[in-house]
């Protein structure tokens, strides 16, 4: 159970970072444009 739950937790932690990075990239492109 613990081994199965750990990967899910890691994935959940990784998603927010990815979304934040994409948001910053989009905002930067809009600012530059």
KAMOUR-V867709 format. One record per helix or strand. SS is the DSSP state (~ for helix, > for strand). FROM is the first residue (numbers start at 0). TO is the last residue. If there is no record, write none. Layout:
# KAMOUR-V867709
ss=SS from=FROM to=TO
ss=SS from=FROM to=TO
This chain:
# KAMOUR-V867709
ss=~ from=1 to=31
